[in-house]
Amino acid sequence: MTRTILLLTTLCTLALNVSAQKTSTTRVPHSTLVTSAAHAEGERGNAPPNDDCANAEVLTVTADCSNPLAGNNAEATQDGGMSPCEAPGTFIDVWYVFNPGSEDTVAVQLTPADPNAQDWSFGVYDACGGNELFCIVVPGAIQNVPVVPNTDNYIRVWSNTNYGPGGPFTLCVRSQVNIPVPANDVCDNVTPQALAIGGSLTLNGTNEGALNNENEGVPCVWEAFTTSTCADVHISYCGTDPVHSYCLLLIYTDCSFTNWRNPGSYALCADGNRDLCFSNLPAGTYYYPVGQIALGVGPYVLTITAEACGTNAPANDECSGAIPLSTNTSCITQTFSPSCASQSLSAVDCGGFIGNANDDVWYTFIATTTDMTVGGLPNGDMDIAMELFSGSCGSLTSVACGDIAGSGGADDLLASGLSIGSTYYLRVYDYRVQYAFTDPSYQLCVVEGLGSSVGVEESANAEEIALFPNPTNGDFSVRVDPNSASVTVCVIDATGRTILTRSEQRTTNGFLQVRAEGRLAPGLYTVRIGNGGSLRDSRLVVQ
């Protein structure tokens, strides 16, 4: 049984408010969840003493967690293989060892210093290189964990750099916590309730004390409903206190979990909770997991409502409703925030990236030059993907796409050879299975020529971000504002992966030199430059 998870959180990289890289979008075998981003591949510095299992730091089992042990895996390296509850990636991990005495179950509490900016997970093993007894990604509460009595057990604390950086945390191992397991902890124990068109259900419960019985990757409880006809269904956490800042996304058609549906969008409630919209659900029974994720632990109130299919769809859900965009000589953005969209076409393979187009919507413009650019800028951490078509609705031909930037990043769709005066159709969607975590809206502009500069701060000095030489064989120099303090440079490849980062001292004439040290293969790169107060991008060609 394999399912998918997506961990999405906003973070700052290299002290710059930069967008996350495009990385793998699946974690297995979990359900999909809302919240993280990616990790810059910078220099890690010195690894901590407990960087490998052989040098595990000793932990003592205590009666409570009033005095947890402090740790930090920010500069750790990987010492351990793939965990069954994780996705592919690089795991920066540190190790701890403890003896539980005669106990066969202990409680482990892992708390990151900043849950909104870190990725954090842990596993428990019966020996270095031994069997994994337990693992969990992003634990939202203290976990009861099986252990081997009267022997050394090992805890591996890791961060998957595809989803976020490591950092400081606290760790505690204590006596087992006896929290009642909710009755709806198992999917098969839930009785689906009828949900009529125009009707609603209010479901109260708690996921505290839930177990990972269904192999969701996080402990969760279950709610279920049945519709008798096609429906647009909202599952809303609005009003839940404390706020469930994170929530699982997928719903399943049965408790064997062989089929699932993605939300067509989700929105933020006024109180910070989430409102998920599942568009065009066929008649049937659906099971929804309320997972323990980071800040989403404790009592909840779910309000589930149903409307006739298409009732909540945005006007531009299909090509025939495409919204006209204006064209300009410079980027003049328009802001959009569609919700409850449904998929029109399969996701495009754009430079080797194939995402999920379950929330695609449509726009249109008339070409005013043969070379034009569509700039897309998320206001939150949406991973924007764009595809351009010629022809007419029902008879479209794909001519260009834009999908290089990752979560929260600005992107350009570059199109050449367009016919002046012809109408073109633009499809926009989130590469992932849902809209952005912090803000589901985004900005679009259509610009004459190649390159929109959307999301790049305008500069009074056009030469301020010039790169020399460009093209280059590797090393290059950057012209910067001579009044800036220290400047940080990131070089990002076409996949969105940060190849190198440098904090450079500028020279008195306003130039700094970046030495690639053989790390830049021939190709197109984005050079991201920050001076502590602004962030700018420029393109670099390496021959």
GIFENMO-V271683 format. One record per residue. N is the residue number from 0. SS is DSSP state (helix for helix, strand for strand, loop for the rest). Layout:
n=N ss=SS
n=N ss=SS
This chain:
n=0 ss=loop
n=1 ss=loop
n=2 ss=loop
n=3 ss=loop
n=4 ss=strand
n=5 ss=loop
n=6 ss=loop
n=7 ss=loop
n=8 ss=loop
n=9 ss=loop
n=10 ss=loop
n=11 ss=loop
n=12 ss=strand
n=13 ss=loop
n=14 ss=loop
n=15 ss=strand
n=16 ss=loop
n=17 ss=loop
n=18 ss=loop
n=19 ss=loop
n=20 ss=loop
n=21 ss=loop
n=22 ss=loop
n=23 ss=loop
n=24 ss=loop
n=25 ss=loop
n=26 ss=strand
n=27 ss=loop
n=28 ss=loop
n=29 ss=loop
n=30 ss=loop
n=31 ss=loop
n=32 ss=strand
n=33 ss=loop
n=34 ss=loop
n=35 ss=loop
n=36 ss=loop
n=37 ss=loop
n=38 ss=loop
n=39 ss=loop
n=40 ss=loop
n=41 ss=loop
n=42 ss=loop
n=43 ss=loop
n=44 ss=loop
n=45 ss=loop
n=46 ss=loop
n=47 ss=loop
n=48 ss=loop
n=49 ss=loop
n=50 ss=loop
n=51 ss=loop
n=52 ss=helix
n=53 ss=helix
n=54 ss=helix
n=55 ss=loop
n=56 ss=strand
n=57 ss=strand
n=58 ss=loop
n=59 ss=loop
n=60 ss=loop
n=61 ss=strand
n=62 ss=loop
n=63 ss=loop
n=64 ss=loop
n=65 ss=loop
n=66 ss=loop
n=67 ss=loop
n=68 ss=strand
n=69 ss=strand
n=70 ss=strand
n=71 ss=strand
n=72 ss=loop
n=73 ss=loop
n=74 ss=loop
n=75 ss=loop
n=76 ss=loop
n=77 ss=loop
n=78 ss=loop
n=79 ss=loop
n=80 ss=loop
n=81 ss=loop
n=82 ss=loop
n=83 ss=loop
n=84 ss=loop
n=85 ss=loop
n=86 ss=loop
n=87 ss=loop
n=88 ss=loop
n=89 ss=loop
n=90 ss=strand
n=91 ss=strand
n=92 ss=strand
n=93 ss=strand
n=94 ss=strand
n=95 ss=strand
n=96 ss=strand
n=97 ss=strand
n=98 ss=strand
n=99 ss=loop
n=100 ss=loop
n=101 ss=loop
n=102 ss=loop
n=103 ss=loop
n=104 ss=strand
n=105 ss=strand
n=106 ss=strand
n=107 ss=strand
n=108 ss=strand
n=109 ss=strand
n=110 ss=strand
n=111 ss=strand
n=112 ss=loop
n=113 ss=loop
n=114 ss=loop
n=115 ss=loop
n=116 ss=loop
n=117 ss=strand
n=118 ss=loop
n=119 ss=loop
n=120 ss=strand
n=121 ss=strand
n=122 ss=strand
n=123 ss=strand
n=124 ss=strand
n=125 ss=loop
n=126 ss=loop
n=127 ss=loop
n=128 ss=loop
n=129 ss=loop
n=130 ss=loop
n=131 ss=strand
n=132 ss=strand
n=133 ss=strand
n=134 ss=strand
n=135 ss=strand
n=136 ss=strand
n=137 ss=loop
n=138 ss=strand
n=139 ss=loop
n=140 ss=loop
n=141 ss=loop
n=142 ss=strand
n=143 ss=strand
n=144 ss=strand
n=145 ss=strand
n=146 ss=loop
n=147 ss=loop
n=148 ss=loop
n=149 ss=loop
n=150 ss=loop
n=151 ss=strand
n=152 ss=strand
n=153 ss=strand
n=154 ss=strand
n=155 ss=strand
n=156 ss=strand
n=157 ss=strand
n=158 ss=strand
n=159 ss=strand
n=160 ss=loop
n=161 ss=loop
n=162 ss=loop
n=163 ss=loop
n=164 ss=strand
n=165 ss=loop
n=166 ss=loop
n=167 ss=strand
n=168 ss=strand
n=169 ss=strand
n=170 ss=strand
n=171 ss=strand
n=172 ss=strand
n=173 ss=strand
n=174 ss=strand
n=175 ss=loop
n=176 ss=loop
n=177 ss=loop
n=178 ss=loop
n=179 ss=loop
n=180 ss=loop
n=181 ss=loop
n=182 ss=helix
n=183 ss=helix
n=184 ss=helix
n=185 ss=loop
n=186 ss=helix
n=187 ss=helix
n=188 ss=helix
n=189 ss=loop
n=190 ss=loop
n=191 ss=loop
n=192 ss=strand
n=193 ss=strand
n=194 ss=loop
n=195 ss=loop
n=196 ss=loop
n=197 ss=loop
n=198 ss=loop
n=199 ss=strand
n=200 ss=strand
n=201 ss=strand
n=202 ss=strand
n=203 ss=strand
n=204 ss=strand
n=205 ss=strand
n=206 ss=loop
n=207 ss=loop
n=208 ss=loop
n=209 ss=loop
n=210 ss=loop
n=211 ss=loop
n=212 ss=loop
n=213 ss=loop
n=214 ss=loop
n=215 ss=loop
n=216 ss=loop
n=217 ss=loop
n=218 ss=loop
n=219 ss=strand
n=220 ss=strand
n=221 ss=strand
n=222 ss=strand
n=223 ss=strand
n=224 ss=strand
n=225 ss=strand
n=226 ss=strand
n=227 ss=loop
n=228 ss=loop
n=229 ss=loop
n=230 ss=strand
n=231 ss=strand
n=232 ss=strand
n=233 ss=strand
n=234 ss=strand
n=235 ss=strand
n=236 ss=loop
n=237 ss=loop
n=238 ss=loop
n=239 ss=loop
n=240 ss=loop
n=241 ss=loop
n=242 ss=loop
n=243 ss=loop
n=244 ss=loop
n=245 ss=loop
n=246 ss=loop
n=247 ss=strand
n=248 ss=loop
n=249 ss=loop
n=250 ss=strand
n=251 ss=strand
n=252 ss=loop
n=253 ss=loop
n=254 ss=loop
n=255 ss=loop
n=256 ss=loop
n=257 ss=loop
n=258 ss=loop
n=259 ss=strand
n=260 ss=strand
n=261 ss=loop
n=262 ss=loop
n=263 ss=loop
n=264 ss=strand
n=265 ss=strand
n=266 ss=strand
n=267 ss=strand
n=268 ss=loop
n=269 ss=loop
n=270 ss=loop
n=271 ss=loop
n=272 ss=loop
n=273 ss=strand
n=274 ss=strand
n=275 ss=strand
n=276 ss=strand
n=277 ss=strand
n=278 ss=strand
n=279 ss=strand
n=280 ss=strand
n=281 ss=loop
n=282 ss=loop
n=283 ss=strand
n=284 ss=strand
n=285 ss=strand
n=286 ss=strand
n=287 ss=strand
n=288 ss=strand
n=289 ss=strand
n=290 ss=strand
n=291 ss=loop
n=292 ss=strand
n=293 ss=loop
n=294 ss=loop
n=295 ss=strand
n=296 ss=loop
n=297 ss=loop
n=298 ss=strand
n=299 ss=strand
n=300 ss=strand
n=301 ss=strand
n=302 ss=strand
n=303 ss=strand
n=304 ss=strand
n=305 ss=strand
n=306 ss=strand
n=307 ss=strand
n=308 ss=loop
n=309 ss=loop
n=310 ss=loop
n=311 ss=loop
n=312 ss=loop
n=313 ss=loop
n=314 ss=loop
n=315 ss=loop
n=316 ss=loop
n=317 ss=loop
n=318 ss=helix
n=319 ss=helix
n=320 ss=helix
n=321 ss=loop
n=322 ss=strand
n=323 ss=strand
n=324 ss=loop
n=325 ss=loop
n=326 ss=strand
n=327 ss=strand
n=328 ss=loop
n=329 ss=loop
n=330 ss=loop
n=331 ss=loop
n=332 ss=loop
n=333 ss=strand
n=334 ss=strand
n=335 ss=strand
n=336 ss=loop
n=337 ss=loop
n=338 ss=loop
n=339 ss=loop
n=340 ss=loop
n=341 ss=loop
n=342 ss=loop
n=343 ss=loop
n=344 ss=loop
n=345 ss=loop
n=346 ss=loop
n=347 ss=loop
n=348 ss=loop
n=349 ss=strand
n=350 ss=loop
n=351 ss=loop
n=352 ss=strand
n=353 ss=loop
n=354 ss=loop
n=355 ss=loop
n=356 ss=loop
n=357 ss=loop
n=358 ss=loop
n=359 ss=loop
n=360 ss=strand
n=361 ss=strand
n=362 ss=strand
n=363 ss=strand
n=364 ss=strand
n=365 ss=strand
n=366 ss=loop
n=367 ss=loop
n=368 ss=loop
n=369 ss=loop
n=370 ss=loop
n=371 ss=strand
n=372 ss=strand
n=373 ss=strand
n=374 ss=strand
n=375 ss=strand
n=376 ss=strand
n=377 ss=strand
n=378 ss=loop
n=379 ss=loop
n=380 ss=loop
n=381 ss=loop
n=382 ss=loop
n=383 ss=strand
n=384 ss=strand
n=385 ss=strand
n=386 ss=strand
n=387 ss=strand
n=388 ss=strand
n=389 ss=strand
n=390 ss=strand
n=391 ss=strand
n=392 ss=loop
n=393 ss=loop
n=394 ss=strand
n=395 ss=strand
n=396 ss=strand
n=397 ss=strand
n=398 ss=strand
n=399 ss=strand
n=400 ss=strand
n=401 ss=strand
n=402 ss=loop
n=403 ss=loop
n=404 ss=loop
n=405 ss=loop
n=406 ss=loop
n=407 ss=loop
n=408 ss=loop
n=409 ss=loop
n=410 ss=strand
n=411 ss=strand
n=412 ss=strand
n=413 ss=strand
n=414 ss=strand
n=415 ss=loop
n=416 ss=loop
n=417 ss=loop
n=418 ss=loop
n=419 ss=loop
n=420 ss=loop
n=421 ss=loop
n=422 ss=strand
n=423 ss=strand
n=424 ss=strand
n=425 ss=strand
n=426 ss=strand
n=427 ss=strand
n=428 ss=strand
n=429 ss=strand
n=430 ss=loop
n=431 ss=loop
n=432 ss=loop
n=433 ss=loop
n=434 ss=loop
n=435 ss=loop
n=436 ss=loop
n=437 ss=loop
n=438 ss=loop
n=439 ss=loop
n=440 ss=loop
n=441 ss=strand
n=442 ss=strand
n=443 ss=strand
n=444 ss=strand
n=445 ss=strand
n=446 ss=strand
n=447 ss=strand
n=448 ss=loop
n=449 ss=loop
n=450 ss=loop
n=451 ss=loop
n=452 ss=loop
n=453 ss=loop
n=454 ss=loop
n=455 ss=loop
n=456 ss=loop
n=457 ss=loop
n=458 ss=loop
n=459 ss=loop
n=460 ss=loop
n=461 ss=helix
n=462 ss=helix
n=463 ss=helix
n=464 ss=helix
n=465 ss=loop
n=466 ss=strand
n=467 ss=strand
n=468 ss=loop
n=469 ss=loop
n=470 ss=loop
n=471 ss=strand
n=472 ss=loop
n=473 ss=loop
n=474 ss=loop
n=475 ss=strand
n=476 ss=strand
n=477 ss=strand
n=478 ss=strand
n=479 ss=loop
n=480 ss=loop
n=481 ss=loop
n=482 ss=loop
n=483 ss=loop
n=484 ss=loop
n=485 ss=loop
n=486 ss=strand
n=487 ss=strand
n=488 ss=strand
n=489 ss=strand
n=490 ss=strand
n=491 ss=strand
n=492 ss=loop
n=493 ss=loop
n=494 ss=loop
n=495 ss=loop
n=496 ss=loop
n=497 ss=strand
n=498 ss=strand
n=499 ss=strand
n=500 ss=strand
n=501 ss=strand
n=502 ss=strand
n=503 ss=strand
n=504 ss=loop
n=505 ss=loop
n=506 ss=loop
n=507 ss=loop
n=508 ss=loop
n=509 ss=loop
n=510 ss=strand
n=511 ss=strand
n=512 ss=strand
n=513 ss=strand
n=514 ss=loop
n=515 ss=loop
n=516 ss=loop
n=517 ss=loop
n=518 ss=loop
n=519 ss=loop
n=520 ss=loop
n=521 ss=loop
n=522 ss=strand
n=523 ss=strand
n=524 ss=strand
n=525 ss=strand
n=526 ss=strand
n=527 ss=strand
n=528 ss=strand
n=529 ss=strand
n=530 ss=loop
n=531 ss=loop
n=532 ss=loop
n=533 ss=loop
n=534 ss=strand
n=535 ss=strand
n=536 ss=strand
n=537 ss=strand
n=538 ss=strand
n=539 ss=strand
n=540 ss=strand
n=541 ss=strand
n=542 ss=loop
